[in-house]
Amino acid sequence: MLEALRGLGYSTAAALADVIDNSVSAGATEVRVKFEWDGQESRISILDNGQGMDDAELETAMTLGAKSPLDERAPTDLGRFGMGLKTASFSQCRCLTVASRRMDGPVSCLRWDLDAIAVSPDGGWKMFEGPAFGSDAFVEPIETLCHGTIVLWERLDRIVTPGYDLDHFAGLVDDVEQRLAMVFHRLLEGPSPILRLFINDRLVSPWDPFMTGHPAKPWQSPVAQIITPSGLIEAQCHVLPHKDRITEDEYRKAGGPEGWTSQQGFYVYRNRRLLLAGGWLGLGQGRAWNREEPQRLARIRLDIPNTADSTWKIDVKKSTARPPVTVRPWLTKLAEDTRERARRVFAFRGAPMPGPGGLKVEQQAWRVDRLKGGVRYRIDEGHPAVAAVIEAVGDKADLVRAMLRVVEETVPVQRIWLDTAENKDTPRTGFSGEAETAPDGVKTVLLTLFRDMIGRRGMSPEAAVRALSSTEPFQIYPNLVASLPDIAATPDEGNAG
C-alpha cells in the first residue's frame, strides 16, 4: 500500500505545498524550506515555528488513515484527508523523518523507512523512533525553537534519478519557489503577512495573478457572492492589462509559471490557499471552453470554504476542483462577461484604447466593415499619414489607392493567427515596446506628419498636436506628441529626414 501511495502524481512543489499546509494549520508564522545537494544523499527539510506536537500527536500525524475526511474541522484548517504529510512525502522520498515539540517540551521524533519495510514485508507497518543513522544533525534545527516541527526527506529517489545533477537540482529549487509564491501568495502578501516563507534562507516574494492595484489594469468586478448548501462562495473577475500597457518585466512576471495562455481562467482558493491556478472548470456553452489566446487576460478569483471540499471534489493533492451543478450557471455567466471583456482588451488595436485623460481616438489606421458575409478590414484613408500621401501625389492618387488595396487583400490573417497560437504571444509591431524617452521610429514618423500638418496643410502647432494625440497609434505616446513643437524647432531635428 505504501508503495502504491507513491504513485498519486505529486510534483515536488505540490508535495511541499501539502507539507506547508500542515505548518499553516499549526499556526506557523515562518516556514523554512532547505534543499541540500549531495548526489544520492541529497535531502529536503521543512522547518516551521507552529505549535508543534507531543509524542501522541506526532504518532497520530504519522499514522495513515488516523483522521477521517468526514470529521468536522476548524474553518482555517487547510487539510482534509489526514494523508497529505505521508502521501506527499512518500511521493518524493523513501525515508520520512518528523521531529516536533510543544512549547518548551521534549522533542519527539518518528520515522518511516520504506526500504526497511520492503526488506521485511511480513514484519508489519514499522515506524521507527529517532532519525536514521547519521542523520541526527539534519533534525537538530528543531532544538533551536521553543515549539515547532521539522520534516526531513531523505533518499529522494523520485527526484535524484540517474543522470540528475546539481544544475537539475538548482532548476528544481527555482521551479518550487515560483509555484509556492503562487500557491501561498495571499498568505505572503502585505506589510504584515500571515506567513513568511524562506527557501534556502531566501524570502519568497508572492506572485499575485491579478496584478492588484496596477494603474494599467482595465477592469475588475466587485466581489460577487452566492450561498450554497456547503457554504458561501465568493468570486471577483479581473481583466489584466494588454502587454503594450506594461513593461517587459511586468509582462514576463505576470505570465506566471505556466505562461499567459495557460494561466487564464479560474483561481480557486480555500482559506486563501490556492488550489487550482487557471482553467475554465469544464464550463462553456455547448462545449467546454479551452484556454485560448483571445481570453489570455481573463482571470477570476474564486473563494470556497473548507466545508465545500466534498461537493467541489477536491482531491488529495489539492490540485483539481469541479464546481457542483448548483453554481455552474452562476459561474458561467461571470466567466462569459469576463472572457468577452478580456477579448476586447486583447484585440484593442482593432478598437484602440483611449489616449491620456480618456481622449477618444478619432483617427484609426484600419476600419472594420461588418457585412452579411463576414467581417472585412480596410485601411482608413482619413488617417493623417494616408491622407497626406493621397493629397500630395495629386493625379497619381489612383496608384496609391491601388497599393493600399493590395495591402488590404494580402494581409496574412491566417499566418498571423497561426503564429500567435503557436508562439503563445501577440505578434509585435514596429513601434511596440519602444520607450517614450527614445522611440526613434515613432519620432521620425511623427515629425514627418507634424511638419506636413503645419506646412502643407497650414495647421497651427497646437492643432497638429491635438490631432496626433487622438490618432492611432500615436495616442499611446502622449509625452512625445506634446514635445513635437520643441523637437521640430531644433536645428538637428528640423533638418532630419
N, C-alpha and C positions, 0 to 999 in steps of 0.2 A: 504493500500500500504506500509506504513512504517513497519508494522509487517511482510509483505511478504518479504521486502528487507532484513530482518534479516536472511533469510534462504539461502543466497548466498554461505555459506560454508567457510567463512574465519576461519583460525586458529588465535589464539591470535597474534602470531608472524607476520603473513601475514597482519593482521589488523594494527598492529603497524607500519609495514614497509610502508603501504599506507599513514599513517599519516606523517611519517618521510619524505616521498617523497615530501609532500607539504612544509615541512621545507626546504629541499634542494632546491626546486624550488624557494623559497622565499629568497635564498641566505644565509641561516643559515650556520655558521661555527661550531656551537656547539648545540647539542641536548641532553637534559637530560630526561630520562625516569625514572619515580619513581613508584614503586609498594608499596602500603601501606596496610598491612593486618589489618582488623578489622572485621572479620567474614562477616556477610551480608552487612556491611557498608564499606567493602574494596573498594579501588579506585586505579586507574592508571592515571598518568598525564604525558604529553609530553610537555616540555618547550623548545623553541628554541629562538635563537637570530637573526632570519631573519628580513626582512624589516618591517614585521608587516602589519596590515590592519587598515584603518579608519572605521568609522561606516558603511558607504555604502558598502565598500569592504567586510566587515565581513558579512553583511546581504546577499550579493550575494554568498559568500562562503558557508553559512549555508542553502542556498535555493537549494532544489532538482531540477536538470534539468536546472539550470541557465546558464550552459555553454554547448555548443554543441560540441560533439566529432569531428565534421567536421570542426570546426574553426581552422585556422592556428595558430600554437603555436611556441614559441621560441624553437630553437634547443635543449636547455638544459632542457626544461620542462619535468618533469617526469610523469605528469598527462595526462589524455585524456578525460575521460568521465564527469568530473565535479561532480562525485558521490563518490569518494574514501573516503573523510573525513566522510561523513554521513553514507554510507553503511558499511564501516569498523568499525566505532564506534558503530552503532546500532547492529552489529553482536555480540558485546561483552557486551553492557550495555543498560540500559533503560533511562539513563539521560546523555546527552552530553552537556557540557558547554565549550565554546570557548571565551577566553578573549585575546585581541590583542591591540597593539598600534603602530602607526607610530613613526618616530624619534621625541622624546620629546613631542609627542602629548598625548591627553587624552586616557584613557583605555576604549575600547568598549567591551561589554560582552553580548553574546546571548546564549540561552539555548533551547535545545529540551528536552521535557519530555514526553516519550511515555505513562507513566501512566496517565498524565493529559489529553492526547488526548483520551486514552481509556475510561476514565470516562465520557467524553462528546463527543461522536462520531459525533454529529451533529454540533459541535462548530467550525469546520474548522481546518485548519492547524495552531495550536497555537505555536508560537515561543516566548519565554519569554526573557525579559531583565534581566541581572544580574544572579548571581549564585543561586542555590537552597538555601532554608532557612538553615542556619548553615554551609554552605559550603564556605563562604567568605574567610576563611583562606587558603583554598586549591588553590585559584587562585591568592593569594597575591604575589607569586614569580614573576609575570609579572611586579609588581611595582618596582622591583629592576633593571629592564632593561630599557635602553633608547628606545629600539624597540624590538619587538618580539611577540611571540604568545604562549599561553598555552592552551592545550586541556585536559579537565578533563573528565574521565569516572567514573560514579557512578552507583550504583545498577547493579553490574556485574552479572546479573542473568544467563548469558551463561557460566560464569566461576565458580562462587561460587554457586555450586549446593548442594543439600542435601548430607551430609557426607564429604564434601570438607573441609579440614583443613589446618593449617599452613604449614605442610610438602608438601601437594599438591601445595600450592601457591609458596613455595620455589623451587619446581621442575619446575613449570611453568617459574619462573624467569630464571633458568638455561637454559631451552629449548629456550626461547626467545633470550637470549644472544648468544647462539650457532648459531641460524638461522639469526639473524641480523648481526652477524660477517661475515656470508657467503654472505648475500644479498648485503651488502654495502662494501664488503672488498676492492674494488678498490677505493672507496672514503676515506677509513680509512687508506690506506697503505702509506708508505713513511715517510721521515723525516718531510715533510710539507704537511700533509694530507689535503684534501679538507674539510673533516668533522671530528669532534671529537664527539664520541657518548658515553654517560655515562648511565649506568643502576644502579640505587641506588647509585650514586656517584662513581661508579667503571668504569674506562675507558675500553671500549670494544676493544679487540685486533682483528685485521682482520684475517679471515681464508682464506688462498689462496689455492684454489683447485688444482692449477697447480704446487705447490712446486717450484716456480720460483727461479732459481739460486742454487738449491741444487746440490752439486757435484756428487751425485749418479744418478741423473736423466739421463736416457739413450738417450732420444731424444725429440726434439721439432722442429716443422717445421718453416720456415719463414712465415710471415703473408701473406696470400692469399687474393685477392680481386676480387669481381665481381660487376659490375654495373647493377642495376636493375631499372625498371621504378619507384620504390618507394625509390630509393637511393642506396648508396654504402654499400655493405655487406663485412665485414672482418672476416677471420677465421684464427685461429692458432691451430695446432694439438699438443697434448702432450701425451707422454707415461711416466708414473710415475715409480719410482724405484721398483724393487722387494723387498719384505719385508726383505729378507736377507741382503739387502744393506743399510738399515736404522735402527735406534734404535727403541726399542719398543715404546717409547713415540712419536717419529715421525710417526711411523706406525699407532698408535692409533689416533693421531690428524689428519693425512691426510685422514683417513677414512670418516671424515665429519659427519654431524648429522645423516645421514641415513645408514652409513656403506659403505664399499668399492664397493660391487656389485651394490648397488642402486645408487651410486654417479658417475658411469661411464656414458660416453656419452657427449651430447652437453650441454654447458652452454651458454644460450642466454642472452645477455646484451643489454640494451638500455641506452645510455648515462652513461655507466659504472655501471649502477644499474642492478643487476642480476634479471632476470625474471624467468628463468627456470634452475634448477640445476639437470642435468643428464637426461638420456633417449635418445633414438635414433630418436625422432621426426617422428616416423612412417616410417622411411626409411628401406630399405633392398631389396635384390634381390630375387624376387619371393614372399617372405613373410616378414613382418616387423620383424626387429631384436628385440630380447628380451635382457634384461640385464643378461648376463651370466658370469660365473666365468672366462673363459679364456680372456675376454676383460675388466676385472675389472680395469686395469691400464690405460685404454684409456679415455682421456678427451679432449674435443675440445671447445675452446673459440670462440664464435660467437657474433659479434657486429652488431646490426641493428640500423638504425636511427629511431627517433620517427615518421618520415613520413611513416614508413613501418607498423605501428600498424594494419591498416585495412587489408593489404594483408597477414600479418602473423597471423591474427585472435587473437590478444592479447585480453584477457578477462578483465573484470572489476577488478578482483583480481590480475591481472598481474602474473598469475601462469601457464598459458598454452600458447603455441605458435605452429603454424602449418606453415611450410615453403610453399611458393607458388610453383606451378608446375615449374616455370621457373628456380628455383635454386635447385630443388631436385636432378637432375643428378650431379651437381657440388658438392653438399654436400655428396651425396652417394659415389662419388669417393674419397673424402677426408676421409670419415669415413672408407671405406674399407681398405685403406692403414694404417690408424691409428689402427684399430682393429687387423689387421694382425701383425703389429709391437708389439702391446701390448700382443698378444697371444704368440709371441716368447719369450718375456721377462718373462711373467708369467710362461712359461714352460721351463725356462732356464736350469733346471737340465738335461733335455734331450739333450741340446746343450749348455754346460757350457759357462758362460761368461768368457772373457779373464782374466788372472791374472794381477798383477801390471805391469804398463807400457805397457799394451796391449799384454802381453806374451800369446801366443797361448797355449791352453790346449791340450797337446799331448796324455795323457792317460785318457780315460774315463772309469768309472766303468761299464757303460752299453753302448751297441751299438744297433743301430736301423737297422733292416733288412726290407727293403721295398719290399714286394713280390706282385705277381699278385693278391693274395687273401687277401691282407691286410698288416698290419704292425706287425712285431714281435720284441720283445725285448730280448736281450741276454746279459749275463754277459761277459765282455771282459776279456779273460784270459791273455791279455797283461798288465793289470793293475798291478802295483808293488805288491800290497797286495795279489792278486790272484796268480800271477806268482810265488811269493816267496813260497807259500804253496805248489803249484803243484810240484815245483822243489825239495822242502825239503822232501816231502814224498816218493820220488823215485818211486819204483814199486807199491806203493799204490795210484798213481795219479788217477787211474780209479775211486776209491772211492770218491775222491774229486770232480771229474767231475760229477759223479752221483749225489752227493749232490747239486752241482751248478745247474744241470738240474732240480732237484726237486724244488729248489728255483725259477727258471725261470718259471716253469709251474704252480706254486701255488701263484704267486704274486696276491694279491686280487684287481685286477684292478677295477672291478665293485664296490667293497666296498669302495675303496679309492675315486672313483668318487662320490659315493653317500654321503659319509661323507663330502666331500668338498662342495657339493651342499647344503647339509642340514645345515652345520655349518657355511657356508659362509666364510670359511677360508682354507688356504692351510695346509694339514697335516704336522706336524713338524717331522724332522729327529732328531736323537740323538745329532748331532753336532749343530743343528740350534739354533741360539741365544746365543751361548757360547762366552763370551768376550775373546779377544785375550790375555788379561792380565792373565787370569786363566782358560783356556779351558782344564780342566783335561782330559776329554775323548779324545779330539783331540791330546793332548800332548802324552798320553800313546800310541796311535796308531802310531803317527809319530815317536816316539822314537824306537818303535819296528821295523818299516820299515827302519829307518835310520841305526840302528845297523846291520840289515841284509844286507843292501847295502854295508856298508863299511867293514863288517866282512866276511860273506859267499861269497858275490859277488866281493869283493876286489875293490870297487869303492872308489875314494877319497872323503873326506867330501864335497868338493866344488861341485863335480859332483853329489853327492847324493842330495845336496840342490837344484841344478838346476833341477834335475829330479822331485823332490817332488813339486817344485814351479809350475810345469806345469802338475800336476796330480790332477784329481778330487777326493775329494772336497777340497784338501789342498791349491789350488791356492787362496782361499779367506782368508787364514791366512798367509800372506807373512812375517810378523814380527816373528811369531812363527817358521816358517820353517827356516828363516835366522839364528835364535838363536839356532838351533839344535846342532851344534858342541859344543857350550859352555854348553848347558844343559847336553848333553851326557857325557861331561868331568867331571862334578861334581860328587863326590862320591855317594851322595844320589840318584841322577838320574841314575848314571851309574849302580847301583845295583838294580834299580827298576825293577819290573816285573819279 
